Amino acid sequence: MAFVLRNPNQEVQFLKFAASPTETRPIPAGRLVYMSGDREVDTVSTASSQTPVGWLMQKVKDPYTDFPAGFVMRGDLGSSDAFVGDPVGVACGPGAVYETTEYVDEAADGIAAGTLLYPDDDGKLSDTNADSAGAAAAMALNTLTAAQTLAGNMLLIKALV
């Protein structure tokens, strides 16, 4: 068979997280990621040239350096956190609905329902396409005032990537 039907949400659900040297860790869930290699993702840092594939579903931490390789603390067991180099959950799929605090209100004037949200250079969603040369990554489904965006209230979004 030359053409095999695959489920896109399952194919990208767990991809290896690259060791981004520029991103401060821990990296919170909800950051936009792009394909940085073969089945490997990293956070968007240059929105004009990195096409987002989805959002991190887990917080990503650096591995412990003072202990043997693969060591995890007791508090890490059962946690949804991932370490650099581990497979990490990637949320994607056009039409999927998520809530996030990983957004930027560029003009500090709030975000209205129906606003298209674009990738920003810090891996967050932005209400302007100033940093992005690509298409919108999501659409706002609720309205937040300037005070609510400043407070970091949850923004309901519909994924477009």
N, C-alpha and C positions, 0 to 999 in steps of 0.2 A: 504494500500500500504506500503510495507516494504522499498522501496528505492525511494527517491524523488529527482528528478533532480533540482539542484540549480544553480544560476549564481554566480561563485566565485568572480567576480569583484564587484558585488552588495553586496554580503554577507560581505566582508571585507572593503567595502568603508567607513563605519563609525563604528569605534570601540572606546570604552572608553579609554582615555589616562590615564595610571597609574601615581601616584605621585612619580616619581623617585627621591629619596633623593640625589642621587649623581650627577645628571645632572644640570648644571647651566642653568637657564632660563633667557630670553626666549630661547626656543629651535627652531632653524630655520627649515623651511620646507626643505625637502630633506634628512633628517636624516633617517637612516635605523631603522626599528622597528621590534620587535619580539613579539610573543604571551606571555604575562606575566600572564595571567589568563583567565577566562571565558569571551570571547569577549572583552578582554582588551589587550592593547599593551603598550610597553615602548621602549625607545631607546636602541639599542644594545650597551652594555658596555663591554661585554666579548665575543668577536667574536668566540672564540674557542668552546663555549658551547651554544650560543644563535643563533638559526636559524632565519634569517630575513624572514619576511612575506611580507614586502613592505617598502615604504617610506612615511614619513609624507607629507601631501599635504598642511598643515597649520603650521604657527608658533604657538607654545604653550607657554602660559604665566601663571604665578602664579595668583590665584584669589586675589582680593584686600582684605587686612586684616583690613583696617581701616574703612570699611563700612559694612553694613549689608550683609548677605549671598546673593549671586546672583547679587550683584550690579555691573553694568558696566558703564564705562565712556562714555560720548557722542561720543568720538572718536572711541570707540569700536563698536558702532552700525554700521552695514553695512560692517564691516571689516571681513576679512577671518581668523583672528586670533582665536585661541581656548584657553580655559583655562584648567588647569590640572583637570581631572575628567570629562570633557566634551567629547562628541563624537568627533572624529577627522577624517578627511579624510585620507585614506591610499591608496596610489597608488600601484598597483600590477598587475600581469598578465604577464606571459612569452610572449615576443614578443612586449610588449608595448615600446614606445620610449619616453624618457624624456630628458630634459636638466637640469644640476645641477652644482652647485658650491661646493657641499658637497663631495669633494674627497680629497685624499692625494696622492701626488707624492712622494713616499718614497725615491727614489734615487735622486730626484731633477734633473732628466734627461728628463722630458717630458713624455707624455702618447701618444702612437701610436694607430691609429685606429686598431681595432681587439684585443686590449689588454683585457684580462679577468680582471675584477675588483672584489675584494673580500671584505667582511665585515671587518672593522677595529674596534678596541676597543673603538673608540670615536663615533661610529655610522655613520661614513663616508665610502665611497668606497676607496679602496686602490689598487694600481697597483701591490702589492705583496700579498701573502697569509701568511705573517709572523704571523699575529694575529689570523688567521682563520683556523679552522680545517675542515671547510665545503667546499661546492662547491662555485663556483663563483656566485655572485649576479647579475652581469651585464657585458656587453661588451662595450668598447669604440667604437663609430662610427665615431669620428673625431680625428684628431691628434692635440695635444697641445704641444708647445715647453716648455722647462723649464721656460722660462720667462713668458709664458702665464699661466702656472699652478701657478707660484708664484704670478701673478697678480689676480688669481682667475677667469679666463675666464670660460665661460660656456662650459661644457663637454657634448656632445651628447651621450647618452647611450641607449642600448637596454636591457630591463629587462630580467633576466633569472629566477627570483623568482616570 
